[in-house]
């Protein structure tokens, strides 16, 4: 049972002071209070790529496989812990593409591809107007409470990508949402073909405000590289990923350059002399023993050698191609 009573003078003053406190005091950096470091959402070694309470951007030319990188990052986050949800907003393409992206993540997580999983929520907003997309986006974050959000098509939240006022308002909204919901928002945006900058005023504003700006560059139909274009802290190392035979992204070594290719060729000539064919397991074991490398490195070495044409993957196993000028080659 509650009893109503009048506030004392001191209590009334405290309430009034709270209501009338200048806004600048609410934003004051108070050195008497310890502020914890931002919680990493995605890391590479000791380098933080994404952290809570901040925004980032993935940029790249058309068809550079930016969405495949989103799939790879979503998998990394979901496998890193049992806590935290991923919200993926596709505001650019149609539902079919959104379904394919969702199912790729499910396949990499070994989830049922015909059933939604509580830790991954994917929305397709292409058919909505920009204002409606923003409203749905806000509603989804409030109800889903994700820790990592991918916004594929941030330019689709504005009417004009070149409107400075809209750009500032939209990016400010994203920053505010990350603080209010203790999450990270990663936006995906195209780069200009001419200068490689992110498109429009939205691109300029989001570059200035992002914790990390990554650029994805297509090397060939299967392989792309990812580099830290801008970072607020220690930049992570550039890395490469490829689309494997199952149509899923995976990390790999960068395509070998001439000197590295020559060295790699010498290694495989020793392991696979002409006429010798080895299974994947046997070849992997030989490389680990020959170079003194770990299992994961040996796997990437085989992938790089196949992609570069140094060795051939046939039905019977892996073999080293005969040189064209081989005198013993009857063809």
N, C-alpha and C positions, 0 to 999 in steps of 0.2 A: 504494500500500500504506500503510495507516494503522498507527500505533504507539500503543498505549494507554500513558498515563502518569498518575501521580498529580498532582492540582492542587497548586500551591504554596500556601502559607498566604495570600498576598496575593490570589491568584486565588479561593481558597475564600471569603475574606471578601467579595470583590466579588459573588460569586454569592449569598451569604447576605444581603447588604445589599439586593440587588435583590429577592429574594423577600420580605423582611420590611419593605420600604420602606412607610411609612405612606401610605394612599391619598390623604390630603390633599396630599401632595407631588406626586402624579401629576396633581392638578388645579391645582397652583400656577401662577399667572400669572408667568412668568419674563421680566422686562424685559430681560434680557441676550440674549434670543432674539427675532429679528424674526418677527412673525406676519403673513403676507400677508393682504390684504383678501379677503373671500369672492368667489369667481368668479361673475359674473352668469350666470344661465341664460336669463333673459328680461328685456329692457329696453324702456323707452319713452324715446327720446332719451338723456339722461344719467341718467335715473331707473331704478334697478333695481327690477323687480317681483318676480322670484324669483332666489335665489342658491343655490349649492351648500352643503350642510351645514345646510339650514334647511327649515322647513315653512311652508306658507301655506294659506289657505282661500278657496274661492269659495262665497259664500252667496247666497241669493235665495229668493223665494217659489216655490211650485210653478208649473211651466210658464213660468218667466221666461227660459228658453233657456240655462240654465247649461251644459248639455252641448254646445250649439252654441259657447259660449265656449271650452270645452275643445278642441273641434275647431280653432277659430281659433288658440288658443295653441299647440297641437301643431304646426300648420302653420308658424307663425312660428318655432318652435324648429328644426324639421327643415330649414327653408329657410335658417336663419341660418348654418349650417355643415354640413360633410360628416361631422362627428364627433358621436357621441352618439346614444343610443337613447331612445325614448319607451316607457314601460310604462303602459298604461291598464287599470286594474282596475275592472270594473263589478260591484259587489256588490249592487246594488239591483234592477235590471231584468233581464229575460230575455235570452236569447242573440240574439233577433232584433234588439233594440235595439242590442246590442253590435256586431253585424254591420253595422248601418246606420251607426253611429258610425265604425267602422273604415273602411268604404268611403267615407264622406264625406272622411276624411283622405286616403285614397288618391286620390280624385278631385282634391282640391286640390293634391296633390303630383304629379299626372299619372302615378300608378303604376297598374299593372294591378289592377283591382278584384277579380279572381278569383284572385290569387296573394298570399300573405303577403309582406311586405317585411321584411328583416332589421332595419330601424331602427324598426319599429313592432310592438309586441307587445301584443295585447289579450286579456284574460282575462275570462270571465264566471263569477262565483262565486255567483250567486243561490241555487242549489240546495244549497249547502253550509251547514253549521252555522258559527256565529261562530268557534269555535276552529279549524275546518278552514280557514276563509278566511284567518285570520292565518297559519297554517302554510304555505299555498300562497303567500301574499303574500311571506313571508320567503324561501321557496325560489326564487320568481321573481326577486326582486331579486338574490339571490346568484348565480344562474345567468345572468341576462340582462345584469346590470351596466348598467342605464339611468342616464342623467343627469337625466332629468325623468320624474316619476311622477305620474299623476293617479289619485286614489282616489275614484271616484264612489260615495259611500255609506259614509263612514267610520263612521256610526252602526251599520252592519251588521257591524262587527268586534266589537261588544259585545252582550251579552245585553239590557242595559237602558241606554237613552240617558240615564237619570236616575240611574245608579249612579255616585257620585263616585269610588269606588275604581277601578272599571273604566275610567272616563274618564281618570283620572290615569295609570293603567298603560298604556293604549293610546296616549295622546299622548306619553308618555315613550318608548315603544317607537318611535314614528315619528321623534322627534328623534334617538334613538340610531342608528337605521338611516341617517339622512341623513349623519351624521358617519362612520359605519363604511364606507359605500359612496360617499361623496363625491357625493351626489346631492341633488335637491330633490323633496320630496313635497308635492303640492297636493291637499288634500282638498276634496270637494264636500259641502255640508250645507245642508239646508233652514232657512229662517228662520221664526220664529213669526209668524203672521198678526197677532197682537195688538200686539207691541212691536218686531218686526223683528230680535230677537236670534236668534243661532244656537241650535238646539234642544238642550235638556237640559244635563246636566253636561258632556257631550262638547263641546257648543258653547261653553260657558263656558271650559273648559280649553284648547280649541284656539284660541280667540280670544286668550287671554292669552299663549300660546306662539308664535303665528304671526308670521313676519316681515311678512307682508302679509295683510290680510283684505279681499277685494273683495266688493262687493254688486252683483248683477245685478237690474235693474228693467225689467220689461216695459212698453213704451210702447204698442205695439199688437201685432197678430198677427205683424208682420214685424220690428219694431224693438225693441231693448233697449239700455239704457245700463249702463255699468260704471263704478263709482266706487270710489276707495280709502277704505274705511271706517276702517281702521287701518293705519298703516305705521310701521316702525321708523326709516326714513330719510326722505328728501325724497319726499313723495307724488307719484305720477304724475298726469297730467291725466285727468279723466274722459273717456271716449270712448263712441262709439255704434257698434253693428253691426246689420246687417240680414240677413235671409234672402233671397237673390236668387232669380231665376226658376228657377235650377237646384237650388234647395233647399240651397244652401251659404251659410255665413256670410261676410260681408265687412264691412270698416269703412265707415262712412258718416258724413255730417254729422248732427248731432242735428236732429230736426224743428224747423223754423223757428218762432220765436215771432212775435207780431204785427208788431213793428217790422221785424224781419229779413225777414219774409214780404213786407211792403209794399215793401221795398227790392228784394228778389229779383223780385217781380212787375214792378216798373218796368224792371228789366234785361231780363227776357224779353219785355216789351211792345215794347222797342226792337229786340230781336233778332228777334222773331217777331211782326211786326204782323199784324193780322187778314188771313186768307187765305193767309199764308205757311206752308209746311211745309218743314222741313229734315230731312235725314238725321242720324243720330247723329254721324257724323264732321264734317259741316258745322256742326252746332249746337255741337259741342265746340270747333271752331276759332273760331267767332264769339265764344263766351264767353271763350276765352283771350285773344283780341284785344281784346274790349270791356273786360274787367276787368283785363287784364294779369296773369293767374294761370297757374299751372302746369297741366300735363296732368292730373295726379291730382286736383287741386282742382276742375278743370272737370268731371271725371267725377262727383265727389261732389256738385257743384252740380246737375247734371242729375238725379241720383238723388233728391236732396232735393226738387227742384221737382216731380218726378213724384209722389213719395210725398205731398207736400202738396197736390197737385191744382192747382198753379199752371200747369203745362203738361200736355198730354195726349200720351201715346205711342200713336199709331195705326199702322195697317198701312203707311201711306205715309210715316211719319216722325213728327216731333214738331211740335206746333202749339200756339198760345196760344188757349184757349177764348174764344169771344165772350161779352162780358158780357150778363147777362140783360136789362138795360135798353137794349141796343143798338137804336136806332131802325131800323137797316138789317136787323135780324134778323127775317125774315118769320114765324118760329115763335113 
